[in-house]
Amino acid sequence: MRYLITGHTGFKGAWLTLWLTSQGHEVCGLALDPEPGSLFETADIGELCAMDVRGDIRDASIVATSLKDASPDVVLHLAAQPLVPESYRRPRWTMETNVMGTLNLLEAVGGQASIQALVVVTTDKVYRNVSQREGYTESDALGGNDPYSASKAMADILTHSWATSFGGPPTAIARAGNVIGGGDISQDRLIPDLVKSLRKDEAPRLRYPDAVRPWQHVLDCLGGYIALADALVTGTVDGAAGDAWNFGPDVDSFVTVGEVASRASRYWGASGSWGGVGGEVLHEAGLLALDSTKAQLTLGWHNKLSFDNALAWTLDWYKAFHTGASARELTRQQISDFSRFASSGVST
Ligand SMILES: NC(=O)c1ccc[n+]([C@@H]2O[C@H](COP(=O)([O-])OP(=O)(O)OC[C@H]3O[C@@H](n4cnc5c(N)ncnc54)[C@H](O)[C@@H]3O)[C@@H](O)[C@H]2O)c1
């Protein structure tokens, strides 16, 4: 199969490109340049791509040309400004990228007959947060108080409306939450911040130590995206209406930020403590749990890694990388280990 991944230079995109190419698929990418020191760079992912376009999805002509040149079977749309704090600093950029960029993609995809499946990646933050204890299901109302959540809710509604109004290839929306894994260098994300402190032997300073968040390994989340795309291609699920699918973590992974920091410190061999509140504190949505029953029953998808294992795999990755291991080999090895769990049905 030939895939076009938008956002292939980002954290999830780099893992996804390595995963799909290691299965023998061809991957084309469209994204901005990678951040210095990103997984894309350190694992030299560009070299694996059949086509590696650096362009801005806010520009409709770049998106249309890239789609035409790539001529993919499957499009996975991940490119976005994905950070809540950054969305307060750059609301226009966030809206233009996440909403108009998605519109540009939908228009371009519609003009290309070769495409058998389109998966648009949004987030758990699209749900209108009414602080309910039970998980949100796909039919719950959307909303979003901060600019990032609102932009993703708009992209989500736009995708559904576009598929319903104009047809096009089988389309689906994938909603997942916070993911962790080796190689994330984003600012304002817990694990990269923790690793930075642990490497310096400093107590991490946390912005929201009491906030409960669901945590999921990036491979569990990406496994959902791939399963969804496969199901659209084979017609196992109906992609006519651009329906949404939740891919959330299991309940054992609902852990406070402070607890993640303590477990990470212990696992790293540090003191196990963390420092006071630090950094810029902006409004972020409280706990959002996803009910993923639909994906479990229809796609046979489920999380393979428990929270403790997801954290251990992540820290193992960083430890090995910072003691000289190859980013590409480390990532490839974890993908291979994960695929073995997946095929043998072993959950850890
Ligand atoms: N990482 C998470 O915890 C998480 C949680 C929920 C949803 N998501 C979603 O998953 C997707 C990928 O997130 P990530 O963590 O890999 O983010 P990332 O920041 O690591 O990567 C973002 C990618 O989008 C590209 N991009 C950004 N603006 C662009 C533009 N204007 N034109 C072209 N490309 C542009 C970047 O170049 C990069 O390749 C996003 O849609 C994000 O909203 C991520």
The ligand as an SDF file (V2000), in Angstrom:
LIG
                    3D

 44 48  0  0  0  0  0  0  0  0999 V2000
    0.8410   13.6940   20.9930 N   0  0  0  0  0  0  0  0  0  0  0  0
   -0.3130   13.6450   21.6480 C   0  0  0  0  0  0  0  0  0  0  0  0
   -0.3450   13.3660   22.8730 O   0  0  0  0  0  0  0  0  0  0  0  0
   -1.6220   13.8590   20.9010 C   0  0  0  0  0  0  0  0  0  0  0  0
   -2.8290   13.6800   21.6070 C   0  0  0  0  0  0  0  0  0  0  0  0
   -4.0320   13.8350   20.9070 C   0  0  0  0  0  0  0  0  0  0  0  0
   -4.0210   14.1570   19.5490 C   0  0  0  0  0  0  0  0  0  0  0  0
   -2.8280   14.3600   18.9130 N   0  0  0  0  0  0  0  0  0  0  0  0
   -2.8830   14.6850   17.4850 C   0  0  0  0  0  0  0  0  0  0  0  0
   -2.0020   13.8280   16.7730 O   0  0  0  0  0  0  0  0  0  0  0  0
   -1.4260   14.5280   15.6750 C   0  0  0  0  0  0  0  0  0  0  0  0
    0.0890   14.4350   15.6910 C   0  0  0  0  0  0  0  0  0  0  0  0
    0.5620   14.9850   16.9150 O   0  0  0  0  0  0  0  0  0  0  0  0
    2.1020   14.9130   17.3160 P   0  0  0  0  0  0  0  0  0  0  0  0
    2.1550   14.6740   18.7670 O   0  0  0  0  0  0  0  0  0  0  0  0
    2.8420   13.9990   16.4200 O   0  0  0  0  0  0  0  0  0  0  0  0
    2.5410   16.4390   17.0360 O   0  0  0  0  0  0  0  0  0  0  0  0
    3.9500   17.0290   16.5620 P   0  0  0  0  0  0  0  0  0  0  0  0
    3.9570   18.4560   16.9580 O   0  0  0  0  0  0  0  0  0  0  0  0
    5.0580   16.1880   17.0050 O   0  0  0  0  0  0  0  0  0  0  0  0
    3.8370   16.9430   14.9860 O   0  0  0  0  0  0  0  0  0  0  0  0
    3.0100   17.8090   14.2550 C   0  0  0  0  0  0  0  0  0  0  0  0
    3.2670   17.6120   12.7870 C   0  0  0  0  0  0  0  0  0  0  0  0
    2.4170   18.5100   12.0540 O   0  0  0  0  0  0  0  0  0  0  0  0
    3.2110   19.2770   11.1750 C   0  0  0  0  0  0  0  0  0  0  0  0
    2.6380   20.5990   10.9910 N   0  0  0  0  0  0  0  0  0  0  0  0
    2.3110   21.5100   11.9450 C   0  0  0  0  0  0  0  0  0  0  0  0
    1.8330   22.6330   11.3570 N   0  0  0  0  0  0  0  0  0  0  0  0
    1.8740   22.4120   10.0220 C   0  0  0  0  0  0  0  0  0  0  0  0
    1.5340   23.1800    8.8890 C   0  0  0  0  0  0  0  0  0  0  0  0
    1.0140   24.4170    8.9990 N   0  0  0  0  0  0  0  0  0  0  0  0
    1.7270   22.6420    7.6600 N   0  0  0  0  0  0  0  0  0  0  0  0
    2.2410   21.3880    7.5210 C   0  0  0  0  0  0  0  0  0  0  0  0
    2.5660   20.6090    8.5460 N   0  0  0  0  0  0  0  0  0  0  0  0
    2.3970   21.1280    9.7840 C   0  0  0  0  0  0  0  0  0  0  0  0
    4.5870   19.3560   11.8180 C   0  0  0  0  0  0  0  0  0  0  0  0
    5.5730   19.7000   10.8410 O   0  0  0  0  0  0  0  0  0  0  0  0
    4.7080   17.9480   12.3580 C   0  0  0  0  0  0  0  0  0  0  0  0
    5.1120   17.0890   11.3270 O   0  0  0  0  0  0  0  0  0  0  0  0
   -1.9580   15.9540   15.7420 C   0  0  0  0  0  0  0  0  0  0  0  0
   -3.0550   16.0710   14.8730 O   0  0  0  0  0  0  0  0  0  0  0  0
   -2.4010   16.1030   17.1830 C   0  0  0  0  0  0  0  0  0  0  0  0
   -3.4050   17.0710   17.3350 O   0  0  0  0  0  0  0  0  0  0  0  0
   -1.6310   14.2180   19.5530 C   0  0  0  0  0  0  0  0  0  0  0  0
  1  2  1  0
  2  3  2  0
  2  4  1  0
  4  5  1  0
  4 44  2  0
  5  6  2  0
  6  7  1  0
  7  8  2  0
  8  9  1  0
  8 44  1  0
  9 10  1  0
  9 42  1  0
 10 11  1  0
 11 12  1  0
 11 40  1  0
 12 13  1  0
 13 14  1  0
 14 15  2  0
 14 16  1  0
 14 17  1  0
 17 18  1  0
 18 19  2  0
 18 20  1  0
 18 21  1  0
 21 22  1  0
 22 23  1  0
 23 24  1  0
 23 38  1  0
 24 25  1  0
 25 26  1  0
 25 36  1  0
 26 27  1  0
 26 35  1  0
 27 28  2  0
 28 29  1  0
 29 30  1  0
 29 35  2  0
 30 31  1  0
 30 32  2  0
 32 33  1  0
 33 34  2  0
 34 35  1  0
 36 37  1  0
 36 38  1  0
 38 39  1  0
 40 41  1  0
 40 42  1  0
 42 43  1  0
M  CHG  2   8   1  16  -1
M  END
$$$$
